[in-house]
């Protein structure tokens, strides 16, 4: 579809076929969230025309065509209905959207698919980015599928499991002796010097746009209905922004008559967006959460996330790292769903919030929890918490003793 860029902060509009990253009019003050993020917008008439598409898909809502979608099959991730947990917390219509089942094991594949499409549309063959793990693995996976060169800058302290994924996919991985922000700055300098597309989260507005596919997919899987309430783990606000953008596009298209309440869940040890929503003041925090994928001091998409909390009549929930790790084990043992701590944060948020939800909407409210990354991404989190049992002798007597 034809599209234009609109600045999230000053509302300036840009109609261009060239790649744009941020608004040239907006600058961020030190200590504040980044300003000038761009939103991809479409004409209402074009969106409404989608009402007449028989075999509607999330791709119909994209600004670039997805070539060879079966080579990097993003979409139609399972919907899990965890009846045991549903009974335990007293919500009759509870579901999980299992995006940990995507090709690289995380939700970030959705953004990477559209960035690959953007690169191909502009005849570019290299993509640079910074990542602490999941975004880099997702882009590297897409790069392998589409034959694109991926240059990935990472802080050297990033989880080894996630970095090894990118190495195995054939990306050029550049560990940096510094923070994610340092790696981010180097990746932008790389693009400015050597060209190509920059995929950085929120910096490239197509990352938010790609992530919205989850909402459209969920709408289609639920029989052209949207949930009443959706819980999303939040770090830099880009996934949250994408989820909200998808529901807002569906509403603008006239395909649904309501917008879900989208709830932003953050660790108390990385709560910049939750605090900004509460105070309307934008300050960086010292992020120390064990859920590394949502550990963010200055959210790249923070201002847009706060805006969308209001536009979806949502709210923010803060949970402790102890609650996140407990939620991870509960999902595994009570629902057979193994996710990394950052994904479990969303379930911890609903767990903490469930009485408020029932009081406000009733126990039959349609509630969805977005689960964003597989647990195999971060096995180190179990060190000192879970251990393999000791071996027994190869004898019936030893077996009987073990269970007596």
C-alpha positions as CSV (number, residue, x, y, z in Angstrom):
1,X,0.0,0.0,0.0
2,X,1.0,3.6,-0.5
3,X,2.2,5.2,2.7
4,X,3.6,8.3,4.3
5,X,5.7,8.9,7.4
6,X,4.3,10.9,10.3
7,X,6.4,12.1,13.2
8,X,5.2,10.7,16.5
9,X,6.1,13.9,18.3
10,X,5.6,16.9,16.0
11,X,3.2,15.3,13.6
12,X,5.2,16.4,10.5
13,X,4.3,14.4,7.4
14,X,6.8,13.1,4.9
15,X,5.7,11.7,1.5
16,X,8.7,10.1,-0.1
17,X,9.8,6.8,-1.7
18,X,13.2,7.1,-0.1
19,X,14.1,5.3,3.1
20,X,13.6,7.5,6.2
21,X,14.6,6.8,9.7
22,X,13.7,9.7,12.1
23,X,12.1,13.1,11.9
24,X,14.7,15.7,10.9
25,X,12.9,18.4,13.0
26,X,12.9,16.6,16.4
27,X,15.8,16.3,18.8
28,X,16.1,14.5,22.1
29,X,17.2,16.3,25.2
30,X,19.8,14.5,27.4
31,X,18.1,12.2,29.9
32,X,14.8,12.0,28.0
33,X,13.4,9.3,25.7
34,X,14.3,9.5,22.1
35,X,12.2,11.9,20.0
36,X,11.3,11.9,16.3
37,X,10.3,8.3,15.8
38,X,8.2,8.0,12.6
39,X,4.9,6.2,12.2
40,X,3.9,4.6,8.8
41,X,0.4,5.7,7.9
42,X,-2.0,4.9,5.1
43,X,-5.0,6.6,3.6
44,X,-8.2,5.5,5.3
45,X,-9.8,4.7,1.9
46,X,-7.0,2.2,1.1
47,X,-7.4,0.5,4.5
48,X,-11.2,0.3,4.1
49,X,-10.7,-1.3,0.7
50,X,-9.3,-4.3,2.6
51,X,-12.8,-5.1,3.9
52,X,-13.5,-6.6,0.4
53,X,-10.4,-8.8,0.3
54,X,-11.5,-12.4,0.6
55,X,-8.3,-14.1,1.6
56,X,-7.1,-11.3,3.9
57,X,-3.6,-11.7,5.4
58,X,-1.3,-9.5,7.5
59,X,0.7,-8.9,4.3
60,X,-2.1,-6.9,2.9
61,X,-1.4,-4.3,5.6
62,X,2.3,-3.9,4.7
63,X,4.0,-1.0,2.8
64,X,6.3,-3.4,0.9
65,X,5.5,-6.8,-0.8
66,X,6.8,-9.9,0.9
67,X,8.7,-11.9,-1.7
68,X,8.9,-15.7,-1.3
69,X,7.1,-15.7,2.0
70,X,7.6,-19.5,2.3
71,X,11.4,-19.2,2.5
72,X,11.0,-17.3,5.8
73,X,7.6,-18.4,7.1
74,X,6.6,-15.7,9.6
75,X,3.0,-16.0,10.8
76,X,0.2,-18.2,12.0
77,X,2.0,-19.0,15.3
78,X,-0.1,-21.2,17.6
79,X,-2.8,-20.0,19.9
80,X,-2.6,-21.9,23.1
81,X,-5.6,-22.2,25.4
82,X,-4.0,-23.2,28.8
83,X,-7.1,-24.7,30.5
84,X,-5.2,-25.5,33.7
85,X,-4.0,-21.9,34.2
86,X,-7.3,-20.6,33.1
87,X,-9.1,-22.5,35.9
88,X,-6.5,-21.5,38.4
89,X,-6.8,-17.7,37.8
90,X,-10.5,-17.7,37.0
91,X,-10.5,-16.4,33.5
92,X,-12.7,-18.5,31.2
93,X,-11.4,-17.1,27.9
94,X,-7.7,-17.0,28.2
95,X,-5.2,-17.6,25.4
96,X,-1.5,-17.3,24.7
97,X,-0.1,-16.2,21.3
98,X,3.0,-18.3,21.0
99,X,5.4,-16.2,18.9
100,X,8.3,-18.2,20.3
101,X,7.4,-20.7,17.5
102,X,8.7,-18.3,14.8
103,X,11.7,-19.4,12.7
104,X,14.5,-17.9,14.9
105,X,12.5,-18.4,18.1
106,X,11.3,-14.9,18.8
107,X,8.8,-12.3,17.9
108,X,11.6,-10.2,16.3
109,X,11.2,-12.2,13.1
110,X,8.1,-10.2,12.3
111,X,10.1,-6.9,12.0
112,X,13.0,-8.6,10.3
113,X,10.7,-10.0,7.5
114,X,9.6,-6.5,6.6
115,X,13.1,-5.0,6.8
116,X,14.2,-7.7,4.4
117,X,11.3,-6.7,2.1
118,X,12.4,-3.0,2.4
119,X,15.9,-3.9,1.5
120,X,14.9,-5.9,-1.6
121,X,12.4,-3.1,-2.7
122,X,15.3,-0.6,-2.6
123,X,17.8,-3.0,-4.2
124,X,20.0,-3.0,-1.1
125,X,21.8,-6.2,-0.1
126,X,23.2,-5.4,3.3
127,X,21.5,-4.6,6.6
128,X,23.2,-3.3,9.7
129,X,21.9,-3.3,13.3
130,X,22.7,-3.4,17.0
131,X,21.2,-6.0,19.3
132,X,21.6,-7.8,22.6
133,X,20.4,-11.0,21.0
134,X,16.9,-11.6,19.6
135,X,16.7,-8.9,17.0
136,X,20.2,-9.9,15.7
137,X,19.3,-13.6,15.5
138,X,16.0,-12.8,13.8
139,X,17.6,-10.5,11.2
140,X,20.4,-13.0,10.6
141,X,17.9,-15.8,10.1
142,X,16.0,-13.6,7.5
143,X,19.3,-12.7,5.9
144,X,20.2,-16.3,5.4
145,X,16.8,-17.0,3.9
146,X,16.9,-14.1,1.5
147,X,20.7,-14.0,0.7
148,X,21.3,-10.6,2.5
149,X,24.5,-9.6,4.2
150,X,23.8,-8.9,7.9
151,X,26.3,-6.8,10.0
152,X,25.5,-7.1,13.7
153,X,27.0,-5.0,16.4
154,X,26.5,-6.5,19.9
155,X,27.7,-5.6,23.4
156,X,30.2,-8.3,24.3
157,X,28.2,-9.2,27.4
158,X,25.1,-10.3,25.4
159,X,23.9,-13.9,26.0
160,X,26.1,-16.4,24.1
161,X,23.1,-18.6,23.0
162,X,21.6,-15.7,21.1
163,X,24.9,-14.5,19.6
164,X,25.8,-18.0,18.4
165,X,22.5,-18.2,16.5
166,X,23.6,-15.1,14.5
167,X,27.1,-16.6,13.9
168,X,25.5,-19.9,12.7
169,X,23.2,-18.0,10.3
170,X,26.2,-16.4,8.7
171,X,26.0,-12.9,9.9
172,X,29.1,-10.7,10.5
173,X,29.0,-10.4,14.2
174,X,31.0,-7.5,15.8
175,X,31.2,-7.7,19.6
176,X,31.7,-4.2,21.1
177,X,33.5,-3.5,24.4
178,X,30.6,-1.3,25.6
179,X,26.9,-1.0,26.0
180,X,24.0,-1.6,23.7
181,X,23.9,2.2,23.1
182,X,27.5,2.0,22.0
183,X,26.8,-0.8,19.6
184,X,23.7,1.1,18.3
185,X,25.8,4.2,17.5
186,X,28.4,2.1,15.7
187,X,25.7,0.4,13.6
188,X,24.4,3.8,12.5
189,X,27.9,5.0,11.7
190,X,28.4,1.8,9.6
191,X,25.2,2.5,7.5
192,X,26.2,6.1,7.0
193,X,29.7,5.1,5.9
194,X,29.0,1.9,3.9
195,X,25.3,2.2,2.9
196,X,22.6,-0.4,3.1
197,X,19.6,-0.5,5.3
198,X,19.7,0.1,9.1
199,X,17.3,-2.2,11.0
200,X,17.7,-0.8,14.5
201,X,14.6,-1.1,16.6
202,X,12.3,1.9,16.3
203,X,15.0,3.9,14.5
204,X,13.8,2.2,11.3
205,X,10.0,2.8,11.5
206,X,9.5,-0.5,9.5
207,X,10.4,-2.4,12.7
208,X,7.2,-1.3,14.4
209,X,5.2,-1.7,11.2
210,X,6.4,-5.3,10.8
211,X,5.6,-6.2,14.3
212,X,1.9,-5.2,13.9
213,X,1.4,-8.4,11.9
214,X,0.8,-10.3,15.1
215,X,-2.4,-8.3,15.8
216,X,-3.8,-8.8,12.3
217,X,-3.0,-12.5,12.5
218,X,-4.6,-12.8,15.9
219,X,-7.7,-11.1,14.5
220,X,-7.9,-13.6,11.7
221,X,-7.2,-16.6,13.8
222,X,-10.0,-15.6,16.3
223,X,-12.6,-15.5,13.5
224,X,-12.2,-11.8,12.7
225,X,-12.6,-10.8,16.3
226,X,-10.1,-9.1,18.6
227,X,-9.5,-9.9,22.2
228,X,-10.8,-7.6,24.9
229,X,-7.4,-7.3,26.7
230,X,-3.9,-8.1,25.6
231,X,-0.8,-8.3,27.8
232,X,2.6,-7.5,26.3
233,X,6.1,-7.6,27.8
234,X,7.8,-4.2,27.3
235,X,11.4,-3.0,27.1
236,X,12.1,-0.4,24.4
237,X,8.4,-0.2,23.5
238,X,8.8,-1.3,19.9
239,X,6.8,-4.6,20.2
240,X,4.2,-2.8,22.2
241,X,3.9,-0.1,19.5
242,X,3.6,-2.7,16.8
243,X,0.8,-4.6,18.6
244,X,-1.1,-1.4,19.1
245,X,-0.5,-0.2,15.6
246,X,-2.0,-3.4,14.2
247,X,-5.2,-3.1,16.2
248,X,-5.5,0.6,15.3
249,X,-5.1,-0.2,11.6
250,X,-7.8,-2.9,11.8
251,X,-10.1,-0.3,13.5
252,X,-9.3,2.4,10.9
253,X,-10.0,-0.2,8.1
254,X,-13.5,-0.8,9.6
255,X,-12.7,-4.5,10.1
256,X,-13.4,-4.3,13.9
257,X,-15.5,-2.0,15.9
258,X,-13.3,-2.0,19.0
259,X,-9.7,-1.7,20.0
260,X,-8.4,-4.0,22.7
261,X,-7.0,-2.7,26.0
262,X,-3.3,-3.3,25.5
263,X,-1.4,-3.6,28.7
264,X,2.3,-2.8,29.0
265,X,4.1,-5.1,31.5
266,X,7.6,-4.1,32.7
267,X,10.1,-5.4,35.2
268,X,10.4,-3.0,38.2
269,X,14.1,-3.1,37.4
270,X,13.5,-1.7,33.9
271,X,10.4,0.4,34.2
272,X,11.0,3.6,32.2
273,X,7.9,3.4,30.1
274,X,5.6,2.4,33.0
275,X,6.9,5.4,35.1
276,X,6.5,7.7,32.1
277,X,2.9,6.6,31.7
278,X,2.3,7.3,35.4
279,X,4.1,10.6,35.6
280,X,4.0,11.9,32.1
281,X,7.7,12.7,32.5
282,X,10.3,11.0,30.3
283,X,13.4,10.0,32.2
284,X,16.0,7.2,31.7
285,X,16.4,4.6,34.4
286,X,19.1,2.2,35.5
287,X,17.9,-1.1,34.0
288,X,19.2,-4.2,35.8
289,X,16.4,-6.8,35.2
290,X,17.4,-10.4,34.6
291,X,15.0,-10.5,31.7
292,X,17.7,-9.2,29.3
293,X,15.5,-8.8,26.2
294,X,13.5,-6.1,28.0
295,X,16.3,-4.5,30.0
296,X,16.3,-1.0,28.6
297,X,17.4,2.3,30.3
298,X,16.2,4.7,27.6
299,X,13.5,3.2,25.5
300,X,13.9,3.7,21.8
301,X,10.2,3.7,21.2
302,X,9.1,5.0,24.6
303,X,7.2,8.1,23.6
304,X,5.1,6.2,21.1
305,X,4.5,3.4,23.6
306,X,3.1,5.9,26.2
307,X,1.0,7.4,23.4
308,X,-0.5,4.0,22.5
309,X,-1.2,3.1,26.1
310,X,-3.6,6.1,26.1
311,X,-5.0,5.4,22.6
312,X,-5.9,1.8,23.5
313,X,-7.2,2.7,27.0
314,X,-4.5,0.5,28.4
315,X,-2.3,0.8,31.4
316,X,1.1,-0.3,32.7
317,X,1.9,-3.0,35.2
318,X,5.3,-3.5,37.0
319,X,6.4,-6.9,38.3
320,X,9.5,-8.0,40.1
321,X,12.2,-10.2,38.6
322,X,11.2,-12.8,41.2
323,X,7.7,-12.7,39.8
324,X,9.0,-13.0,36.2
325,X,11.1,-16.1,37.0
326,X,8.3,-17.7,38.9
327,X,6.0,-17.0,35.9
328,X,8.5,-18.6,33.6
329,X,8.5,-21.9,35.6
330,X,4.7,-21.8,36.0
331,X,4.2,-21.5,32.2
332,X,6.5,-24.5,31.8
333,X,5.1,-26.7,34.4
334,X,1.4,-25.8,34.2
335,X,0.9,-25.2,30.5
336,X,3.9,-26.9,28.8
337,X,5.0,-23.5,27.4
338,X,8.8,-22.8,27.7
339,X,9.6,-19.1,27.2
340,X,12.5,-16.8,28.1
341,X,12.1,-14.5,31.1
342,X,11.3,-11.5,28.9
343,X,8.3,-13.3,27.5
344,X,7.2,-14.6,30.9
345,X,7.0,-11.0,32.1
346,X,3.6,-10.6,30.3
347,X,2.2,-13.6,32.1
348,X,3.6,-12.3,35.4
349,X,1.7,-9.0,34.7
350,X,-1.6,-10.7,34.1
351,X,-1.0,-12.9,37.2
352,X,-0.5,-9.7,39.3
353,X,-3.4,-7.9,37.6
354,X,-6.0,-10.6,37.3
355,X,-8.4,-9.4,40.0
356,X,-8.4,-6.0,38.5
357,X,-9.3,-7.5,35.1
358,X,-12.1,-9.6,36.6
359,X,-13.5,-6.7,38.6
360,X,-13.5,-4.4,35.5
361,X,-14.5,-6.8,32.7
362,X,-15.8,-10.0,34.3
363,X,-14.3,-13.5,34.3
364,X,-15.5,-14.2,30.8
365,X,-13.3,-11.4,29.3
366,X,-11.3,-12.5,26.2
367,X,-7.7,-12.1,27.4
368,X,-4.6,-12.8,25.3
369,X,-1.0,-12.9,26.6
370,X,1.7,-12.4,23.9
371,X,4.6,-14.8,24.5
372,X,7.6,-13.5,22.5
373,X,10.6,-15.8,22.8
374,X,11.6,-19.4,23.4
375,X,13.2,-20.4,26.7
376,X,16.2,-21.9,24.9
377,X,17.3,-18.4,24.2
378,X,18.6,-17.9,27.8
379,X,19.4,-21.2,29.6
380,X,21.8,-19.4,31.9
381,X,18.9,-18.0,33.9
382,X,18.4,-21.5,35.5
383,X,21.9,-21.7,36.9
384,X,21.7,-22.0,40.7
385,X,17.9,-22.5,40.4
386,X,17.3,-25.8,38.6
387,X,19.7,-28.8,38.5
388,X,19.6,-32.2,36.9
389,X,19.0,-35.0,39.3
390,X,21.8,-37.4,40.2
391,X,22.2,-40.7,38.4
392,X,21.2,-44.0,40.0
393,X,22.8,-47.4,39.6
394,X,21.6,-49.6,36.9
395,X,19.6,-51.9,39.1
396,X,16.0,-52.5,40.2
397,X,17.0,-52.1,43.8
398,X,18.4,-48.6,43.1
399,X,15.2,-47.7,41.2
400,X,13.0,-48.8,44.1
401,X,15.1,-46.9,46.5
402,X,14.8,-43.8,44.4
403,X,11.0,-43.9,44.5
404,X,10.5,-45.2,48.0
